[in-house]
Amino acid sequence: MSLKATTFIVIGLTFAIYIIIAIRARASTTSDFYVAGKGVHPILNGMATGADWMSAASFISMAGLIAFQGYDASVYLMGWTGGYVLLAMMLAPYLRKYGKFTVPEFIGDRFYSKQARIVAVICLIVASLTYVIGQMKGIGVAFSRFLEVDFATGLVAGMAIVFVYAVLGGMKGITYTQIAQYCVLIFAYTIPAVFISLQLTGNPIPQLGLGDTMADGSGTYMLERLDRVLVDLGFTAYTAQKGATINVFLLTLSLMIGTAGLPHVIIRFFTVPKVSDARFSTGWALVFIAILYTTAPAVGAMARLNLMRTVQSDPIGAVESNLQYEARPQWFKNWEKTGLLQFQDKNNDGRIQYYGDNPAFQAKAQSYGWAGNEMVKVDNDIMVLANPEIARLPNWVIALVAAGGIAAALSTAAGLLLAISSAISHDLLKGIFMPHINEKQELLSGRIAMAFAILVAGYLGLNPPGFAAQVVALAFGLAASSIFPALMMGIFSKRTNRAGAIAGMLTGLISTLIYIFWYKGWFFIASTAMAPDKADSWFMGISTEAFGAIGAALNFLVAIVVSRFTSDVPEDIQKMVEEIRVPLGAGKAVAH
């Protein structure tokens, strides 16, 4: 059976499962739509949270970043994993104990202000919409390869699928769909990793194969071989640190606190029956996430080595060994159709020259008659999906990876869209502007808001400000700078008042947006009038993805100062804060 037929069958079966689950678990009440009736078992919720969390950024893009950035990309592993620990200890149990539907609802009640709730909604929508843009990039990559069409067409097809099951099911449908999606994506990620680890190192465990010797009997360690291949072709060594230490620190911190401030993750802990279940859910989510996150470094390193050995067949510089473009493998042709892999024959010799910009190697390249790197586009986000094809694995494995990438992108997109939907329908309409609408009208408005968000995110996803993981990192920075400080001060500081919270959220959000727009371009469209998004132009070497930590610090500072010089927090609110912090153990959550 052909690869295309196999892929259609595998992905078609998974789609059928998702849609059946969404229809059978369709939300009929607002409680079902927003928090799945608060009846999800903690282990199942942990699995659903894992799928919600392991988005296109984790499945498709993170290993791609690791493949091309090497050591520096480890910050994504540290930041995203550490953030879950922070979330489990500092936020999830307390917010679940409060017992409301959404994060803005908590902020509005805690800071006794409709204005604070509105600002929280704005922060949530900005962060979540940015995050969805990253998912749409991943959806476009996966669907364009699966359907063998260009990126834009693949993105539109993916949007249609998201619309069907996310709009119908609400949180109840999404939760049980995400459990199925977790099973698909984790098998899709680990099975090819086992195959490729066996091919390269003879070790069936990818995590161990990363540090093992090559299977060719040379006794050379895999990472040592990868370093040598890259350096010999003018690239920086894979294991070398390239970024500034301050940026590594701030990016890790931004990803950590952004994790703890993301509303689509926090809302998952409102779906369990008891307060203690919120903490157990986080623990189980970490277990399920760790399976993929410990495999990702091996997948990234092995994908880069396979790519280099396939495209540039001789790493010691013999021109005669360069791959003939006309003899390029089928995987190369397949990805060229998407527009995410592009070749330009700069010296008209019919061969592919793929090399780095190291000045010492440039002189050698010129002596060979090479006129520049001819792989003019190798999108980071194709690496995980292309890796099984490059390694010539069986068609069913390649199809399974495509299904996993789509599952990862769709699962997180659905959770984010629900967070946006609930913020608009529950917090803005029902909570502030139209308090007298009934439950049916609230459900309808939520579904309309979700459909509109899909259209906006899809449009912006056509021109994303970076690879999927980079766009997601921007969303984490926005959540870190705006929502996380307000939640922390709302739970642990009785002195932070509404004026301080509002001023802090606006300061954090606006400062981070300005920094992102200055280097990325207004409305995410690169502008030549602005400074290029390069390390040598960043303020103090701080990247746009890392600035969220600075925005969070400004948020805390402004909130504390403004609260100090404005009216005190009412006594009943101070008592409410004390009650939230008192543990209830395994008791039922108390609603206020």
C-alpha positions in Angstrom: 0.0 0.0 0.0 1.3 3.5 -0.9 2.4 6.0 1.7 -0.4 8.4 0.8 -3.1 5.7 1.1 -1.7 4.5 4.4 -1.6 8.0 5.7 -5.2 8.7 4.7 -6.4 5.5 6.4 -4.5 6.1 9.7 -5.4 9.8 10.0 -9.0 9.1 8.9 -9.4 6.5 11.6 -8.1 8.9 14.3 -10.4 11.7 13.0 -13.3 9.4 13.2 -12.5 8.6 16.8 -12.1 12.3 17.8 -15.4 13.3 16.1 -17.4 10.4 17.6 -16.1 11.3 21.1 -16.9 15.0 20.6 -20.5 14.2 19.5 -21.1 11.6 22.2 -19.7 13.9 24.9 -21.3 17.0 23.6 -21.8 19.7 26.2 -25.4 20.4 27.1 -24.9 22.7 30.1 -22.5 25.6 30.8 -20.8 23.4 33.5 -20.2 20.7 30.8 -19.0 23.3 28.3 -16.6 25.1 30.7 -15.4 22.5 33.2 -16.7 19.1 32.0 -19.1 19.0 34.9 -16.2 18.9 37.4 -16.3 15.1 37.2 -13.1 14.0 35.4 -10.9 11.4 37.2 -7.4 12.9 38.1 -5.5 10.3 36.1 -7.7 10.9 33.0 -7.4 14.6 33.6 -3.6 14.2 33.8 -3.6 12.5 30.4 -5.9 15.1 28.9 -3.7 17.8 30.4 -0.7 16.2 28.8 -2.4 16.3 25.4 -3.5 19.9 26.0 0.0 20.8 27.0 2.0 18.8 24.3 1.0 21.0 21.5 2.4 21.4 18.0 5.2 23.3 19.7 6.1 20.2 21.8 5.4 17.5 19.2 6.4 19.2 15.9 8.5 22.2 16.7 10.5 21.6 19.9 12.6 18.7 18.5 13.0 20.8 15.3 14.4 23.7 17.4 16.7 21.2 19.3 17.8 19.9 15.9 19.0 23.3 14.6 19.9 25.1 17.9 21.3 22.2 19.8 22.3 22.9 23.4 20.6 26.3 23.4 17.1 24.8 22.8 17.3 22.9 26.1 15.8 25.9 27.7 12.4 24.9 26.3 12.6 21.5 28.0 13.7 23.1 31.3 11.2 26.0 31.3 8.1 24.1 30.2 8.8 21.2 32.6 9.7 23.4 35.6 6.6 25.5 35.0 4.4 22.5 35.7 6.1 21.9 39.0 5.4 25.6 39.9 1.8 25.3 38.7 1.3 22.2 40.9 2.7 23.7 44.0 1.6 27.4 43.8 -1.6 27.7 41.8 -3.6 24.7 40.8 -4.9 23.6 44.3 -5.8 27.1 45.4 -7.6 28.0 42.2 -9.5 24.7 42.2 -10.6 25.4 45.8 -12.0 28.7 44.8 -14.3 26.7 42.5 -15.2 29.1 39.7 -15.1 28.5 35.9 -12.4 30.8 34.6 -9.2 32.7 35.6 -10.7 36.2 34.9 -13.6 35.3 37.2 -11.2 34.6 40.0 -9.2 37.8 39.3 -12.4 39.9 39.1 -13.6 38.5 42.5 -10.3 38.6 44.2 -9.6 42.2 43.2 -13.3 43.2 43.7 -13.5 44.9 40.3 -15.2 44.4 37.0 -12.4 46.4 35.4 -9.8 43.9 36.7 -11.9 41.1 35.2 -12.0 42.9 31.8 -8.2 43.5 31.9 -7.7 39.8 32.8 -9.9 38.8 29.8 -7.8 41.1 27.5 -4.6 39.5 28.8 -6.0 36.0 28.4 -7.2 36.6 24.8 -3.9 38.2 23.7 -1.8 35.3 25.2 -4.2 32.5 24.1 -4.6 33.9 20.6 -0.8 34.2 20.2 -0.6 30.6 21.3 -3.2 29.5 18.8 -1.3 31.1 16.0 1.6 28.7 16.9 -0.8 25.8 16.8 -2.1 26.9 13.5 1.4 26.9 12.1 1.8 23.3 13.3 -1.6 22.3 11.9 -0.7 23.9 8.5 2.6 22.0 8.5 1.0 18.6 9.3 -2.0 18.9 7.0 0.1 20.3 4.1 2.3 17.2 4.2 -0.6 14.8 4.8 -2.6 16.2 1.9 0.4 17.0 -0.3 -0.7 20.5 -0.8 0.8 24.0 0.0 1.0 25.3 3.6 -2.0 27.7 3.2 -4.4 25.0 1.9 -3.3 22.6 4.7 -4.0 25.3 7.3 -7.5 25.8 6.0 -8.2 22.1 6.1 -7.0 21.9 9.7 -9.1 24.9 10.7 -12.2 23.1 9.5 -11.4 20.0 11.6 -10.8 22.1 14.7 -14.1 23.9 14.2 -16.1 20.6 14.1 -15.0 19.0 17.3 -14.0 22.0 19.5 -17.1 24.0 18.8 -19.4 21.0 19.3 -17.9 19.4 22.4 -16.9 22.2 24.8 -14.7 21.1 27.7 -16.5 17.8 28.2 -16.0 16.7 24.6 -12.5 18.2 24.4 -11.4 16.4 27.6 -12.2 12.9 26.4 -11.0 13.7 22.9 -7.7 14.8 24.3 -7.3 11.5 26.2 -7.5 9.7 22.8 -5.2 12.2 21.2 -2.6 11.7 24.0 -2.5 8.0 23.2 -2.1 8.7 19.5 0.6 11.4 19.8 2.7 9.5 22.4 2.8 6.3 20.3 3.5 8.4 17.2 6.4 10.2 18.9 8.1 7.2 20.6 7.8 4.4 18.0 9.8 6.1 15.3 12.3 7.3 17.9 12.9 3.7 18.9 13.4 2.7 15.2 15.8 5.5 14.5 17.8 5.0 17.7 18.2 1.3 16.7 19.4 2.4 13.3 22.0 4.9 14.5 23.2 3.4 17.8 21.8 0.0 18.1 20.1 1.1 21.3 16.3 0.7 21.4 15.9 3.4 24.1 16.2 6.8 22.5 17.1 8.6 25.8 20.1 6.2 26.1 20.9 6.1 22.4 21.5 9.9 22.5 24.6 9.3 24.6 25.6 6.0 23.0 28.1 5.1 20.3 27.3 4.7 16.7 26.2 1.3 15.4 28.7 1.4 12.6 31.4 -0.1 14.9 33.5 3.1 14.8 33.3 3.6 18.6 32.3 7.2 18.0 29.6 8.7 20.2 26.6 9.9 18.3 26.8 13.5 19.6 30.5 13.5 18.8 29.7 12.4 15.2 27.0 15.1 14.9 29.4 17.8 16.2 32.1 16.7 13.7 29.7 16.6 10.7 28.3 20.1 11.5 31.7 21.7 12.2 33.2 20.2 9.0 30.4 21.9 7.0 30.7 25.3 8.6 28.0 25.0 11.2 28.4 25.6 14.9 29.0 22.5 17.0 25.7 21.0 18.1 26.7 20.8 21.8 28.1 24.3 22.0 26.3 27.1 23.8 25.6 29.9 21.4 23.2 32.3 23.2 24.0 34.8 26.0 23.7 33.3 29.5 21.3 36.1 30.6 19.0 35.2 27.8 19.1 31.5 28.6 18.2 32.3 32.2 15.4 34.8 31.4 13.9 32.6 28.7 13.8 29.6 31.1 12.1 31.8 33.7 9.7 33.2 31.2 8.6 29.8 30.1 8.3 28.6 33.7 6.1 31.3 35.0 4.3 31.5 31.6 3.3 27.9 32.1 1.8 28.6 35.5 -0.1 31.6 34.0 -1.6 30.0 30.9 -5.4 29.9 31.3 -6.0 26.9 29.1 -3.8 24.8 31.4 -5.2 26.3 34.6 -8.8 25.7 33.5 -8.0 21.9 33.3 -7.8 21.8 37.1 -11.3 23.1 37.5 -12.6 19.9 35.9 -11.7 17.5 38.8 -14.1 16.7 41.6 -11.9 17.6 44.6 -9.2 20.1 45.5 -6.6 17.3 46.2 -7.3 15.9 42.7 -6.0 19.1 41.2 -2.5 18.4 42.6 -2.7 14.7 41.7 -3.7 15.7 38.1 -0.6 17.8 37.8 1.6 14.9 39.0 0.1 12.5 36.5 0.4 15.2 33.8 4.1 15.4 34.5 4.5 11.6 34.2 2.7 11.6 30.8 4.6 14.7 29.6 8.0 13.3 30.6 7.6 10.4 28.2 7.7 12.8 25.3 10.0 15.5 26.8 12.8 13.0 27.6 12.6 11.6 24.1 12.7 15.0 22.3 16.5 15.6 22.7 17.2 12.3 21.0 14.7 12.9 18.3 16.2 16.4 17.5 19.8 15.2 17.5 19.1 12.1 15.4 16.9 14.1 12.9 19.7 16.6 12.3 22.3 13.9 11.8 20.0 12.1 9.3 19.3 15.3 7.5 23.0 16.2 7.1 24.0 12.7 6.0 21.2 12.6 3.5 21.4 16.0 1.9 25.1 16.6 2.2 26.3 13.1 1.8 30.0 13.7 2.4 30.9 15.9 5.4 34.6 16.3 4.5 34.0 18.5 1.5 34.4 16.4 -1.7 32.3 18.2 -4.2 31.7 15.0 -6.2 29.8 13.5 -3.2 27.2 16.2 -3.0 23.7 15.0 -3.6 22.4 15.4 -7.2 19.3 17.5 -7.1 17.6 15.3 -9.7 18.4 12.2 -7.6 16.9 13.8 -4.4 14.9 11.3 -2.3 11.2 11.1 -2.3 10.8 12.7 1.1 12.6 15.8 -0.3 10.2 16.1 -3.1 7.2 15.6 -0.8 8.2 18.5 1.5 9.1 20.7 -1.5 5.4 20.6 -2.4 4.5 22.3 0.9 6.9 25.2 0.3 8.6 24.5 3.7 11.7 23.0 2.0 13.3 24.9 -0.8 16.4 24.5 -2.9 18.1 27.1 -5.2 21.0 26.0 -7.5 23.2 29.0 -7.0 26.2 27.8 -9.0 24.2 25.8 -11.6 26.0 22.5 -11.1 22.9 20.4 -10.4 24.1 19.4 -6.9 23.0 20.4 -3.4 25.5 22.3 -1.3 24.2 22.6 2.3 26.7 24.4 4.6 27.0 27.0 7.4 28.3 30.5 7.5 31.5 29.9 9.5 34.1 32.3 7.9 36.8 29.7 7.8 34.6 27.3 5.8 33.3 30.0 3.5 36.8 30.3 1.9 36.9 26.5 1.4 33.5 26.5 -0.1 34.5 29.2 -2.6 37.5 27.1 -3.6 35.1 24.3 -4.5 33.1 26.7 -6.7 30.2 26.9 -4.3 28.2 30.1 -4.5 26.3 29.9 -1.2 24.1 27.6 0.9 21.6 26.2 -1.6 19.1 24.9 1.0 17.5 28.3 1.1 14.7 27.1 3.4 14.6 24.2 5.8 11.7 25.0 8.1 12.5 23.8 11.7 8.9 22.5 12.0 9.2 19.8 9.4 12.0 17.8 11.2 9.9 15.5 13.4 7.4 14.7 10.6 10.1 14.3 8.0 12.5 12.3 10.2 10.8 8.9 9.6 10.8 9.5 5.9 14.5 10.5 5.9 15.3 7.3 7.9 13.2 5.2 5.4 11.0 3.7 8.1 7.8 1.7 7.1 4.9 3.6 5.7 2.7 2.9 8.7 5.2 4.5 11.0 5.4 7.6 8.8 1.6 7.8 8.7 1.4 7.4 12.5 3.8 10.3 13.0 1.6 12.5 10.7 -1.5 11.5 12.8 0.4 12.3 16.0 1.5 15.7 14.8 -2.1 16.6 13.9 -3.4 15.2 17.2 -0.9 17.4 19.2 -1.8 20.5 17.3 -5.6 20.0 17.4 -5.7 19.0 21.1 -4.0 22.2 22.3 -5.8 24.4 19.8 -9.1 23.2 21.2 -8.1 23.9 24.8 -7.0 27.4 23.9 -10.1 28.2 21.9 -12.2 27.1 24.8 -10.3 29.5 27.1 -10.9 32.3 24.7 -14.5 31.3 24.3 -15.2 31.1 28.0 -13.5 34.5 28.6 -15.8 36.2 26.1 -19.1 34.4 26.8 -18.8 33.8 30.6 -16.6 36.7 31.7 -17.5 39.5 29.4 -21.1 38.8 28.3 -22.6 36.8 31.2 -20.3 38.3 33.9 -20.4 42.0 32.9 -22.3 43.2 29.8 -25.3 40.9 29.5 -25.8 39.3 33.0 -29.4 38.3 32.2 -28.8 36.0 29.3 -29.9 32.4 29.9 -27.7 29.2 29.8 -28.6 28.4 26.2 -27.7 31.9 25.0 -24.4 31.8 26.9 -23.5 28.4 25.2 -24.4 29.9 21.8 -22.3 33.0 22.4 -19.4 30.8 23.5 -19.5 28.7 20.3 -19.7 31.8 18.1 -16.7 33.3 19.9 -14.8 30.1 19.4 -15.6 30.1 15.7 -14.4 33.7 15.3 -11.2 32.9 17.2 -10.5 30.1 14.8 -10.8 32.4 11.8 -8.6 35.1 13.3 -5.9 32.6 14.5 -5.9 30.9 11.1 -5.5 34.1 9.3 -2.5 35.2 11.5 -1.1 31.6 11.3 -0.5 32.2 7.6 2.3 34.6 8.5 3.5 33.6 12.0 6.3 35.5 13.7 8.5 32.4 13.9 8.5 28.7 14.1 5.7 27.1 16.2 7.7 26.8 19.4 9.0 30.3 19.1 5.4 31.7 18.6 4.3 29.6 21.6 7.2 31.0 23.6 5.9 34.5 22.9 2.5 33.5 24.2 4.2 32.2 27.4 5.9 35.5 27.8 2.6 37.4 27.5 1.0 35.1 30.1 4.1 35.4 32.3 4.0 39.2 32.2 0.3 39.7 32.7 -1.6 36.8 34.3 0.9 35.0 36.5 1.7 37.9 38.8 -1.9 38.8 39.3 -2.7 35.2 40.3 0.3 34.9 42.6 -0.5 38.2 44.4 -4.2 37.4 44.4 -3.5 34.1 46.3 -0.5 35.1 48.5 -0.8 38.8 49.1 -3.6 40.3 51.1 -2.3 43.8 50.5 -2.5 43.9 46.7 -5.6 45.9 45.8 -7.6 46.4 42.6 -5.7 49.5 41.4 -2.4 47.7 41.9 -3.5 44.6 40.1 -4.9 46.5 37.1 -1.9 48.7 36.8 0.4 45.7 37.1 -1.3 43.6 34.4 -1.5 46.5 32.0 2.2 47.4 32.6 3.3 43.8 32.1 1.2 43.2 29.0 1.9 46.5 27.2 5.7 46.4 27.9 6.0 42.9 26.6 3.9 43.6 23.5 5.9 46.7 22.7 9.2 44.7 22.9 7.7 41.9 20.7 6.3 44.3 18.1 9.6 46.3 18.0 11.6 43.3 17.0 9.0 41.0 15.3 7.0 43.7 13.4 3.6 45.2 13.9 0.8 42.6 13.8 3.4 39.9 13.4 4.4 41.0 9.9 8.1 41.6 9.6 8.9 45.3 8.8 12.2 46.5 7.4 11.7 49.8 9.3 12.2 47.9 12.6 15.3 46.4 14.0 15.9 42.8 12.8 15.0 40.1 15.3 18.7 39.1 15.8 20.8 38.6 18.9 23.1 41.5 18.1 20.1 43.9 18.1 18.3 42.8 21.2 18.3 45.0 24.3 21.1 43.6 26.6 20.9 40.4 24.5 17.3 39.6 25.7 15.3 37.9 23.0 11.6 38.6 22.4 10.7 35.1 23.7 12.6 35.8 27.0 11.2 39.3 27.7 8.2 38.0 29.5 10.3 37.5 32.6 11.1 41.3 32.5 7.5 42.1 32.0 6.5 40.0 35.0 9.0 41.8 37.2 7.6 45.2 36.1 4.1 43.8 36.8 5.0 42.8 40.4 6.8 46.1 41.0 4.0 48.4 39.7 1.3 46.4 41.5 3.2 46.6 44.8 4.0 50.3 44.5 0.4 51.3 43.4 -1.2 49.2 46.1 1.1 50.9 48.7 -0.2 54.4 47.8 -3.9 53.6 47.2 -6.8 52.4 49.4 -6.5 49.2 51.5 -8.0 45.9 50.4 -11.5 45.4 52.0 -11.6 43.2 55.1 -13.9 40.6 53.5 -11.5 40.2 50.6 -8.6 39.7 53.0 -10.6 37.0 54.7 -11.4 35.4 51.4 -7.6 35.2 50.6 -7.0 33.5 53.9 -9.7 31.0 53.2 -8.3 30.2 49.8 -4.9 29.4 51.3 -6.3 27.0 54.0 -5.9 23.5 52.6 -9.0 21.3 52.4 -7.2 18.0 51.9 -9.5 15.6 50.1 -12.6 17.5 51.0 -15.1 18.9 48.4 -14.2 22.2 46.8 -16.0 25.2 48.3 -17.7 27.5 45.8 -18.0 31.2 46.7 
